[in-house]
């Protein structure tokens, strides 16, 4: 029994949900998202979405909770949006946002310039005495997570000094260095 899949989803007033044959479309104030689905039935009644399995096969059971979570994330995204924050830890590490380009200085001989998708809004926060922070905002949770992971992959945090690009609030397990 899927505990997540059985939970109904309440739809805010400013969000519209359209279910075609095997595509669900969610429109809100921030944007529009679509998701293909199979193996489940989606019903929309009076602002409440319920999801039912077509059969009790293992494949359909696994998709039941998956599609419920994806639809819930879509609804939250088009109404409130998703945000990820990355922190640059290291001497001389800097970030600048110029429109849809992100310019990173993270200890290489050259800067890394990354073009971002139009759906993502990027903001860099630099305060004296604090580590620079990159703030990514969008209505698509999957896209925000993918871009944040790509930025983090340029310089993952290392366990000895803790230098690198990390998520805000992420704990880096530190290792002891060489013993003299």
BASEBA-412243 format. One record per residue (C-alpha): residue in three letters; x, y, z. Coordinates in nm, 2 decimals, m for minus. Each point is the difference from the previous one (the first is absolute). Layout:
# residues N
(rec "ala", (X, Y, Z))
...
END
This chain:
# residues 180
(rec "unk", (0.00, 0.00, 0.00))
(rec "unk", (0.14, 0.34, m0.10))
(rec "unk", (m0.03, 0.24, 0.29))
(rec "unk", (0.11, 0.30, m0.21))
(rec "unk", (m0.20, m0.09, m0.30))
(rec "unk", (m0.33, m0.02, 0.20))
(rec "unk", (0.03, 0.36, 0.13))
(rec "unk", (m0.21, 0.25, m0.19))
(rec "unk", (0.15, 0.32, m0.14))
(rec "unk", (m0.18, 0.33, 0.06))
(rec "unk", (0.03, 0.25, m0.29))
(rec "unk", (0.04, 0.37, 0.09))
(rec "unk", (m0.25, 0.24, m0.16))
(rec "unk", (0.25, 0.16, m0.23))
(rec "unk", (0.11, m0.34, m0.15))
(rec "unk", (m0.18, m0.18, m0.29))
(rec "unk", (0.04, m0.37, m0.06))
(rec "unk", (m0.09, m0.16, m0.34))
(rec "unk", (0.01, m0.38, m0.04))
(rec "unk", (0.02, m0.12, m0.36))
(rec "unk", (0.03, m0.38, m0.10))
(rec "unk", (0.35, m0.05, 0.15))
(rec "unk", (0.12, 0.35, 0.06))
(rec "unk", (m0.07, 0.23, 0.30))
(rec "unk", (0.05, 0.37, m0.04))
(rec "unk", (0.03, 0.24, 0.30))
(rec "unk", (m0.01, 0.37, m0.06))
(rec "unk", (0.06, 0.27, 0.27))
(rec "unk", (0.12, 0.35, 0.05))
(rec "unk", (0.37, m0.09, m0.04))
(rec "unk", (m0.03, m0.23, m0.30))
(rec "unk", (m0.13, m0.32, m0.16))
(rec "unk", (0.12, m0.36, 0.04))
(rec "unk", (m0.10, m0.33, m0.18))
(rec "unk", (0.05, m0.36, 0.11))
(rec "unk", (m0.07, m0.32, m0.19))
(rec "unk", (m0.14, m0.28, 0.21))
(rec "unk", (m0.10, m0.37, m0.04))
(rec "unk", (m0.13, m0.27, 0.23))
(rec "unk", (m0.22, 0.24, 0.21))
(rec "unk", (m0.33, 0.18, m0.02))
(rec "unk", (0.00, 0.37, 0.09))
(rec "unk", (m0.33, 0.16, 0.11))
(rec "unk", (m0.06, 0.37, 0.07))
(rec "unk", (m0.30, 0.08, 0.21))
(rec "unk", (m0.07, 0.34, 0.16))
(rec "unk", (0.37, 0.10, 0.04))
(rec "unk", (0.11, m0.34, 0.13))
(rec "unk", (0.21, m0.25, m0.21))
(rec "unk", (m0.02, m0.37, 0.08))
(rec "unk", (0.22, m0.26, m0.17))
(rec "unk", (m0.10, m0.37, m0.03))
(rec "unk", (0.19, m0.30, m0.14))
(rec "unk", (m0.13, m0.18, m0.30))
(rec "unk", (0.10, m0.34, 0.14))
(rec "unk", (0.19, m0.15, 0.30))
(rec "unk", (0.31, m0.09, m0.20))
(rec "unk", (0.34, 0.09, 0.14))
(rec "unk", (0.07, 0.25, m0.28))
(rec "unk", (m0.33, 0.18, 0.06))
(rec "unk", (0.05, 0.01, 0.37))
(rec "unk", (0.34, 0.16, m0.04))
(rec "unk", (m0.14, 0.27, m0.23))
(rec "unk", (m0.29, 0.08, 0.23))
(rec "unk", (0.20, 0.20, 0.26))
(rec "unk", (0.24, 0.13, m0.27))
(rec "unk", (m0.26, 0.18, m0.20))
(rec "unk", (m0.17, 0.13, 0.31))
(rec "unk", (0.33, 0.15, 0.11))
(rec "unk", (0.08, 0.14, m0.34))
(rec "unk", (m0.35, 0.17, m0.04))
(rec "unk", (0.03, 0.14, 0.36))
(rec "unk", (0.34, 0.15, m0.09))
(rec "unk", (m0.14, 0.14, m0.32))
(rec "unk", (m0.28, 0.17, 0.19))
(rec "unk", (0.23, 0.15, 0.26))
(rec "unk", (0.24, 0.11, m0.27))
(rec "unk", (m0.25, 0.20, m0.21))
(rec "unk", (m0.15, 0.16, 0.31))
(rec "unk", (0.30, 0.07, 0.23))
(rec "unk", (0.31, m0.11, m0.19))
(rec "unk", (0.31, m0.19, 0.11))
(rec "unk", (0.33, 0.14, 0.12))
(rec "unk", (0.35, m0.15, 0.05))
(rec "unk", (0.29, 0.18, 0.16))
(rec "unk", (0.36, m0.08, m0.06))
(rec "unk", (0.29, 0.13, 0.21))
(rec "unk", (0.36, 0.05, m0.13))
(rec "unk", (0.25, m0.08, 0.27))
(rec "unk", (0.36, 0.09, m0.07))
(rec "unk", (0.24, 0.29, m0.02))
(rec "unk", (m0.06, 0.19, m0.33))
(rec "unk", (m0.31, m0.19, m0.09))
(rec "unk", (m0.25, 0.24, m0.17))
(rec "unk", (m0.32, m0.01, m0.20))
(rec "unk", (m0.16, 0.27, m0.22))
(rec "unk", (m0.33, m0.02, m0.18))
(rec "unk", (m0.04, 0.19, m0.32))
(rec "unk", (m0.35, m0.07, m0.14))
(rec "unk", (m0.02, m0.37, m0.07))
(rec "unk", (0.38, m0.05, 0.03))
(rec "unk", (0.17, m0.11, 0.32))
(rec "unk", (0.37, 0.08, 0.02))
(rec "unk", (0.18, m0.21, 0.26))
(rec "unk", (0.36, 0.05, 0.13))
(rec "unk", (0.07, m0.32, 0.20))
(rec "unk", (0.38, m0.05, 0.00))
(rec "unk", (0.06, m0.10, m0.36))
(rec "unk", (0.23, 0.20, m0.24))
(rec "unk", (m0.31, 0.12, m0.18))
(rec "unk", (m0.35, 0.11, 0.09))
(rec "unk", (m0.30, m0.24, m0.06))
(rec "unk", (m0.28, 0.17, m0.19))
(rec "unk", (m0.33, m0.19, 0.00))
(rec "unk", (m0.30, 0.08, m0.21))
(rec "unk", (m0.33, m0.07, 0.19))
(rec "unk", (m0.34, m0.09, m0.13))
(rec "unk", (m0.26, 0.28, m0.04))
(rec "unk", (m0.22, m0.16, 0.27))
(rec "unk", (0.27, 0.05, 0.27))
(rec "unk", (0.06, 0.33, 0.18))
(rec "unk", (0.35, 0.03, 0.15))
(rec "unk", (0.11, 0.24, 0.27))
(rec "unk", (0.34, 0.03, 0.17))
(rec "unk", (0.03, 0.14, 0.35))
(rec "unk", (0.35, 0.12, 0.10))
(rec "unk", (0.05, 0.16, 0.35))
(rec "unk", (0.33, 0.09, 0.16))
(rec "unk", (0.12, m0.27, 0.23))
(rec "unk", (m0.25, m0.25, m0.12))
(rec "unk", (0.03, m0.27, m0.27))
(rec "unk", (m0.16, 0.08, m0.33))
(rec "unk", (m0.35, m0.16, m0.06))
(rec "unk", (m0.16, m0.09, m0.33))
(rec "unk", (m0.39, 0.00, 0.02))
(rec "unk", (m0.18, m0.20, m0.28))
(rec "unk", (m0.38, 0.05, m0.03))
(rec "unk", (m0.25, m0.16, m0.24))
(rec "unk", (m0.34, m0.17, m0.02))
(rec "unk", (0.15, m0.33, m0.12))
(rec "unk", (0.15, m0.20, 0.30))
(rec "unk", (0.18, m0.25, m0.22))
(rec "unk", (0.17, 0.28, m0.20))
(rec "unk", (0.11, 0.19, 0.31))
(rec "unk", (0.15, m0.31, 0.15))
(rec "unk", (0.18, m0.10, m0.32))
(rec "unk", (0.16, 0.35, m0.05))
(rec "unk", (0.10, 0.01, 0.37))
(rec "unk", (0.16, m0.34, m0.03))
(rec "unk", (0.19, 0.11, m0.31))
(rec "unk", (0.13, 0.31, 0.17))
(rec "unk", (0.11, m0.20, 0.30))
(rec "unk", (0.18, m0.26, m0.22))
(rec "unk", (0.25, 0.27, m0.12))
(rec "unk", (0.16, 0.00, 0.35))
(rec "unk", (m0.15, m0.25, 0.24))
(rec "unk", (0.08, 0.06, 0.37))
(rec "unk", (0.31, m0.19, 0.12))
(rec "unk", (0.02, m0.16, 0.34))
(rec "unk", (0.33, 0.14, 0.12))
(rec "unk", (m0.04, 0.38, m0.01))
(rec "unk", (m0.37, 0.01, m0.10))
(rec "unk", (0.07, 0.21, m0.31))
(rec "unk", (m0.24, m0.02, m0.30))
(rec "unk", (m0.35, 0.07, m0.10))
(rec "unk", (m0.26, m0.14, 0.24))
(rec "unk", (m0.37, 0.03, 0.06))
(rec "unk", (m0.10, 0.25, 0.28))
(rec "unk", (m0.06, m0.21, 0.31))
(rec "unk", (0.20, m0.30, m0.13))
(rec "unk", (0.23, m0.16, 0.25))
(rec "unk", (0.34, m0.10, m0.13))
(rec "unk", (0.16, m0.29, 0.19))
(rec "unk", (0.35, 0.11, 0.08))
(rec "unk", (0.30, m0.22, 0.02))
(rec "unk", (0.32, 0.04, 0.21))
(rec "unk", (0.31, 0.09, m0.20))
(rec "unk", (0.34, m0.15, 0.03))
(rec "unk", (0.14, m0.06, 0.35))
(rec "unk", (0.34, 0.16, 0.05))
END
